[in-house]
Amino acid sequence: MGNILLLAGTNRPGANALRIARVVQGLYEEAGIKVDLYSLHKMPLEIFDPRCYAAKPECWLPIQEMVVEARGLHIITPEYNGSFPGVLKYFIDMLKFPVSFVSKPVALIGEASGTWGAVHAVEQLQQVFSYRNAHIFPQRVFIPKVNACFDTEGRFSDAEILQRLRNQAEGFARFCEILNPELDEVTSGSASA
Ligand SMILES: Cc1cc2nc3c(=O)[nH]c(=O)nc-3n(C[C@H](O)[C@H](O)[C@H](O)COP(=O)(O)O)c2cc1C
């Protein structure tokens, strides 16, 4: 099985989602936990061809495998019009089904310029992953007024939220360890979806 996979949940250039994903990556690494990071701005253009619902292009196959192999998904979502970005739903829809989701540990971070910190986006994502029988890590982190959380040098400077992110990352790593034997059965094909 692979590492925990951090997903920066938008393809918007210069996204805060990716900046936060890098902060969280640093927190995992400080704790000695290996993680991978994928940002949706790297999605190949070929995957946006409508024919991809039927057949995925060669370049997409490693991305699908990366998700299947991940021991947990740690997703950072912005709030776009009271929801998570459409491209994140499209990314999810292009994954292998159902093996990408069943028994997969999933942790969620929301970030927004508004005061609610993407609570709607996170809760809507919870619905999607619960529907697909993933295991949602209960400790979510919401980051309101996200642009104010970075200092002029681009460092994450909100100590309280940073501590929440640290607690979430360390807790999620333990959550994955507990649930990974079940996930192993799914990915090796010995459990029914
Ligand atoms: C298409 C779009 C829709 C947005 N809708 C909301 C919203 O509903 N609520 C909110 O608080 N902020 C909204 N924002 C602001 C974003 O939450 C804020 O810019 C956030 O940092 C964007 O995340 P990103 O930098 O990861 O793309 C929106 C931004 C975009 C681009």
The ligand as a Gaussian input file, in Angstrom:
#p B3LYP/6-31G(d) Opt

LIG

0 1
 C      -15.396000      30.253000      -8.445000
 C      -15.203000      30.748000      -7.046000
 C      -16.279000      30.750000      -6.173000
 C      -16.129000      31.167000      -4.846000
 N      -17.165000      31.068000      -3.965000
 C      -16.951000      31.308000      -2.642000
 C      -17.970000      31.036000      -1.667000
 O      -19.038000      30.568000      -1.963000
 N      -17.691000      31.305000      -0.373000
 C      -16.484000      31.818000       0.027000
 O      -16.283000      32.042000       1.220000
 N      -15.499000      32.071000      -0.869000
 C      -15.707000      31.823000      -2.186000
 N      -14.712000      32.038000      -3.094000
 C      -13.434000      32.509000      -2.608000
 C      -12.578000      31.321000      -2.280000
 O      -13.080000      30.545000      -1.223000
 C      -11.173000      31.761000      -1.912000
 O      -10.673000      32.579000      -2.945000
 C      -10.312000      30.552000      -1.726000
 O       -9.034000      30.899000      -1.296000
 C      -10.199000      29.880000      -3.071000
 O       -9.525000      28.723000      -2.895000
 P       -8.316000      28.413000      -3.832000
 O       -7.336000      29.574000      -3.652000
 O       -7.793000      27.138000      -3.253000
 O       -8.836000      28.342000      -5.213000
 C      -14.854000      31.640000      -4.411000
 C      -13.794000      31.664000      -5.320000
 C      -13.947000      31.209000      -6.603000
 C      -12.762000      31.169000      -7.527000

